[in-house]
């Protein structure tokens, strides 16, 4: 039996040929299969060594007749800049042997970013112009590549603010690459303000959501430029292993109680326009020749804007994507954001895994009935089910016809929490393996299991 070994270089070559629309459709179909018990995806196992927590994520998708196991090591030191070593083992279901071993560093980031982009289509986020990211690693880079390709308002005069615990060569390289690729977008690299960190240290997760919000209102502090960046954000993405909220409680309170009309834009310095260049792992933007059913919407083609209600102007919509926390001790945002009246939809990849692993959700005390799995609002072909109860309620809220909107102060917040599921790794490993065979990529060991 032969074994195909697919390196990171080969992975980059293959994924550069996959348009975002293909990736979004692939993840939508995968989430649907997962939520409708068409996959075998046991809880992931973890082993902690002296330097890493190593996660083992097995899964099988019956419709693909494919089984894989991904192994990824997460550094215990939050300052480790080497990234997340990861490999996926793809099995041959006929013989039970190993068909392929592939580098999964970039595959993990790509499948995660595709899921995030899908969530934005599901919540119908319109014309985002300000993207705020926490972290400066592969996950944030890949999210930028996919989301800026998908949203013209971001790549044609939009703003991207990237916050990290510290600035350095990795951040410099990321910003330089992004400025070169999208010269019309303003990119700002920022160190997470010490005031945010100090405030988060003083906000124990054991304090109730209501108490945290009340404390935020009572502080009555003067807003900084960084505060205004958050308050004016259309998209907030967190990709860290932080054990303290990245957004302090006082700012979370203001976020859910402010409207776009009350927010002043932060000042910004002019950005140098570097020559446009094509970085490695570029993802093209071609779309497939397919038309979704009349009662559904393709993930890459969001539905038309709702009719404006003259009595209720559409409120500001901020979509928060959480992809970093995977332990009960980790918190990327205050739990109060999850229980605020302004928060209209809590979207997750796996209801069970989020309630077991995501510290923000555990401390917020949300129940499974309050969470909507992304696979429950897409069909088997990957189309968004606009008629689902959760999305109908969100649409009503966005049109200003829900009395609950008054409690949110003119703001709508939607949240997507991704802990990552093994089925995603199966799906992307299968398509990458098939492309590798077609393109003749990878090192083939002929007598691996003779």
N, C-alpha and C positions, 0 to 999 in steps of 0.2 A: 504493500500500500504506500502511495506517495504522500508526502507532507509538503504543504506550501507555506513558506515563511514570508510574511509580508511586512516589510520594514516601514519606518515612519516616512521615508522618502517616497516609497510606493503609495502609502496611504495618502500623502499630499497630492500625488499625481492623480489618483483615482477620485478623491473628493472634489478636486478642482473641476471635474466633469459633471458633478451633480448639482443641478440648479436648486435654489432654495425651495421652489414649488415641489420638487420631487421629495426633498427632505421633510417638508411639512406634511405632505400627504402620507409619507411613510410613517411618521410618528403618529399622525392622527389614526391611521389604521391599526397601529400597534397599541395605542391607548384604548381603542375600542375593543380590540381582542382581549386585552388585559381586564377591562372592566366587565366584560361579558363572559368571563371564565373560559376563554379560548386559549389561554396560555397556562403553563405550569411555572409559577414563579414563587418559589419558597422565600421566606425572609432571608436576607443576606446574612452571612456569618462574618464575624470580625475577630481578628487576633491582634493583640497589641504587643509589639516588641519594644526594644529600648528606644527606637527612633521613629517608629511608624505605627499607625493602625492600619492593618491590611484587611481589605474587604473582599469577600468572595461572593460573586453574584451569578448564580446559575439560573437558567431559564430555558423554556422550550415554547415555541409557537407552533401549534399543530398545523395551521394552514400552510406554513412554510416547510413543515417537516424538518425543522432545524433546531438544534440544541447547542448552547454555548455556555461557557463559564468565563466571566471576566474577573480578573484579579487586579485590584488597584490599591496602592499604598499611599496613605495620607500622612504627611509628616506631623509629628507631635509638636515640633517647633514651628509656631506660626510665622517666624521670620525666615524659614527655609525657602529659598528662591528657586529651587531646582524643579519645581512642579510636581506632578503626581505620576509616578511610574505606573503604567497600566498595560496589561496584555489580555487579549481575548483568545480563548481556545475554542475552535469550532469543531464539532464532532461530526463524523460520518455516521448517519443513523442506520445504514445498512450493515456496516461491519462493527460499529461501536468504537472504532478507532478515531484518532485525531486527524482531521482533514486539513486544518490550517491553524497556525499561530500568527496573530497579527498584533502590531503595536497599536495600543488603544488610547494613547495620550490625547491625540487630536480627535479621535472618534468619540470619546466621552464628551468633549467640549462641543462637537458638532451636533450630536444627537440631543444634548441638553439645550443648546441654543435654538434648535429647530422646535423643540417643545415649547420654549419660551415664546418664540414667534407665533406659534399656533395659539397660545393663550391670548395673545394680543388680538388676533383675529376673532377669537371667540367672544371676548369682551367688547369687541367693536371699538377699539381705541382709534379715534379719528385724528389724522394729521399731526402726529407727535412732533414737537419741535425742540423739546429739552429732554435729554437723556442723561440721567445721573447714575454713575456706576461706582460700586465699592469693590476694590480689588484691582489688580493690574496683571493678572496671569492669563493663561490660555483661555479660560472660560470667558473673561471679559473681552478679550481680543476677538474671539469667535462670535460672541453676541454682537459686537460692533460690526463685524464683517457682514453677518446675515441681516441684521436689522436695518443698517444703513442702505444696503442694497434693496431692501423691500420697501422702505419708506422715503419717497422723494423729499418730504418736508424736513427730514433729518440731514440728507446729504446735499440739499440745496439751501444753505443758509441756516441750518439748525445748530444747536449747541450740544456739546458733549462735555460733561464735567466728570472727571475720574478722580475719585478719592481713594487714598491708600494710607496705611499707617506711617509710611515713610516714602520719600521720593528718592530715586536712584536711577541706575542705568537701565533697569528693566522698564520703569515708567517712561524714561526718556525715549527708549527705543519704541515703545508702544505708541506714544504720542507722535513721534516723528513719522512712523509708518502710517498712522491714520491721517495725519495732515497731508502727507504725500498722496495718499489715495483719494481723499476728499478735501480738496483745497478750499471749497466753499463752505465747509463746516468749521465752526469754532470749536477747538479742542482745548480744554483747560485741565492741567494736572494739579491736584491739590492734596496737601496733607490733611488728614482728618483733624479738625480743630481740637485743641486740648480741652476747650470748654465743653465740647460734646462728650469727650471721653470722661471728664470729671463728673459731668451730670449723670452719665450712665452708671458710673461707679456708685453714685448716691441713690440710684433707683433700683432697689432690690426687686428681683422677680416676684418675691412673695407679697409685695405691695399690690393691692387690688388695682384693676384697670381704672376704675372710677377715681381712686385716690391719686393715681399717677397723672391722670388728665387734670384733676383739680389742682394738683401741685404745679403743673405746667402753666395753668391760667393765672395762678396766684403770683408766680415769679415775676410776671410783668416786665421782663427784660427787654432791652432794646435789641432789635433784630440786626444780625450781622449780614454781610454779603453772602456767606455760606448758608445761613438760615434761609435767606430769600431764594437761593438756588434750589433748595429742597422744596420750599413752598410753591415754587413755580414749575416743578418737574411734571412732565407727562409720563415718563417712565423712570422707575427706580429699580435698579438691579443690584443685588448683593451676592457676592461670591467669595465669602470669607468663612473662616472657622471661628469667628468671634464668640466669646462666652458672655459678652456684654453687648447690649443694643448699639448698633452703629448710629442710629438716629435717637437722640435723647428724648425723654418723656415730654419735656416742655415743647419740643419741636413737633413731636407726634400729635400732641394736643392741638397745636396751631394748624397742623396739616389737615386734620379732619374737620376743623371749624372755620377755615378760610375759603373764600371764593377767589376766582382768578382776578376779579376786578379789584380786590384789596391787596394784590401782590405787586410790588414794584420790581422791575427787572434789575438784577445785579449789574454793576458796572463790569466791564471786561476790557482787557487789553487786546490790541490788534494782534492777529496771528500771522506769522510769516507764511507765505505761500510757497511751499517747497515743490519741486517738479513732481508731477504725477508719475507714480511708478506702480507696477503690478507686483505686489508682495506674493510670497509663496502661499499656497493653500487658498488662492483666490477662488471664490465660488461664483459661477456665472448666474445670470438672472433670466435666462430664457424660461418660457412657460410652456407646459404641455398643451396639445390641441385637444382639449376636453371641455365639455360643458356640464356643470353640475345640475342636478335636478332642480325644478322650479321651487321646491320647498326647502332647499338647503343652500349652503354657501360654501364655495371652495375656500380652504384655509388661506390661500394666497390671494383671494379676491374677496375682501370683506364686503358685507352687504351695503347697499346705498344708505346715505345718512337718513335718520328718521325725520319726519316732518316736524318742523319747529312749532312748538306750542306758544302762541303769542302771549299767553298769560304766565307762562313759566319758562324763562330763558334756560337753555341747557346749562347745567352746572359744570364746573371744572371736573375733569376726570383724570385721576392719577392711577396708573397701574403699577403695582409693586410685585417684583419677581424675586423670589427667595430661592437660592440654589446652594447655599453654603452649609447651613446647619444640618447635621446628621446625627447628633447626640442630644439627649435631654438637657445637657448642660450648656448647649449652644443657643445663643439668641442673637439674631441679626437685626431685629426690630423690637420695640416694646410690644408686649402682648396686648396692650391697650388698643393698638391699631386694629387688632383682629376682632375686637368686640365693640368697636365704635359704631354708632348709628350710621355714620357716613360710609362704612364698609358694606358694600352691597353684594359682594360675591367672594367666597373663599374657594378658589379652584385649586385642586391638588392632582398629582399624578396617581398616588395611591393613598386612599383614606386610611387604611390600616397602618401603613408604614409611617405616614406623617404623624399619626397619634402616638406611635411608639417611639419615634426618633426626633421629631422637631421640637426643640425646647420652647420656642415661642408659642406653639399651639398647645403643648402640654400645660404650660403655666397659665395660658388664657382660659383653660377649662372648656374649650369648645368640644362639642360632641360630634360624633360621626354624621348625624343628621344635618349638621350645619355646613358640612363640606360637600362639594360637588366634584366628583372625579371627572377629569377632562375626557375620559373615554365614554362618559355617560351623555355627553352633548355633541358627539360626532357619530356618524354612521359607519358601517363596515367599509365604505368606499372613501372614508376620510373627509366627508362633507359635514359642515357644521349644521346642527339641528336647531335652526332658529326658533322652532315652535316649542322647544323644551320649556318647562315651567320656570327654571332658574333664569334662562336667558330672556324670557318674556318679562319677568319681574325686573330684570336689569334694564331692559329697553324702556319700560314704563318709567322707571326712576330717572333715566337719562333724559327722557322727554319732559321731565319736570312735573309729571302727573301723580307722583307718589307723595303723600303727606310726610313720609319718613324723611324725605329730602330736606325738609325744614330743620330737622334735628341735626343734619349733617352740615348745616351752615353754608349750603351752596356748593358742596364738594362731594364727589363720588369717588370712593376708593375701591379698587378691585385688587385682589391678591392671588398670585399663583405661586404655590409652594411645590418645588420639585425636589424630592429626595433621590430621584433616579431609580428606575426599576430595571431588572435584568432583561425584561422583554425588549426594551429599547436597544440593548446591546446585541441581542440576537438579530433584530431586524437590520441594524446597520452593518453588522458583521456579515450577514448573508449577502446584502447588496454589494458590499465591498469585495467579498470573495468572488462573486460572479463576475464583477468588472475586472478583477485581477486576472481571472482565467481568460476572459475575452481579450484583454490587452496584453497578455503574456508577461505580467508583472509578478514579482516575487521569486524567491529561490526555491526550487523544487528538489526535495530529497526523494529520490526514486525508491530506495530500499529502506525507508524508515521503519516499516513494520512488515518485513518479508516473511 
